[in-house]
């Protein structure tokens, strides 16, 4: 993770915005890494004859994200909403490939 200036040490809005922009780039990079794992999951699911959507796993991932949010003092409802979108996107990515082959 990039070394950031702590929020309380930011002296201007420009500095706050620069830190947020750095975090946004890191978040996108992490999402790209996550997508690489989704691509590997596609291969493994194909080998095992598994579907793209496994409802029990979806709920496990979402509940893990909610718990992590609560531990960090974030709104778990917001994180659940974001994660459900992320998981739905991931499953759609998997389904496109699994159906093609």
SULRALIN-V763174 format. One record per residue. N is the residue number from 1. RES is the residue in one letter. OMEGA is omega as a letter, one per 20 degrees, with the letter a starting at -180 (* if undefined). Layout:
N:RES:OMEGA  N:RES:OMEGA
This chain:
1:X:r  2:X:r  3:X:a  4:X:r  5:X:r  6:X:a  7:X:a  8:X:r  9:X:r  10:X:a  11:X:a  12:X:r  13:X:r  14:X:r  15:X:r  16:X:a  17:X:r  18:X:r  19:X:r  20:X:r  21:X:r  22:X:r  23:X:r  24:X:r  25:X:r  26:X:r  27:X:r  28:X:r  29:X:r  30:X:r  31:X:r  32:X:r  33:X:r  34:X:r  35:X:r  36:X:r  37:X:r  38:X:r  39:X:r  40:X:r  41:X:r  42:X:a  43:X:a  44:X:r  45:X:r  46:X:a  47:X:a  48:X:a  49:X:a  50:X:r  51:X:r  52:X:a  53:X:r  54:X:a  55:X:a  56:X:r  57:X:r  58:X:a  59:X:r  60:X:r  61:X:a  62:X:r  63:X:r  64:X:r  65:X:r  66:X:a  67:X:r  68:X:r  69:X:a  70:X:a  71:X:a  72:X:a  73:X:r  74:X:r  75:X:a  76:X:r  77:X:r  78:X:a  79:X:r  80:X:r  81:X:a  82:X:a  83:X:r  84:X:r  85:X:r  86:X:r  87:X:r  88:X:r  89:X:a  90:X:r  91:X:r  92:X:r  93:X:r  94:X:a  95:X:r  96:X:a  97:X:a  98:X:r  99:X:a  100:X:a  101:X:*
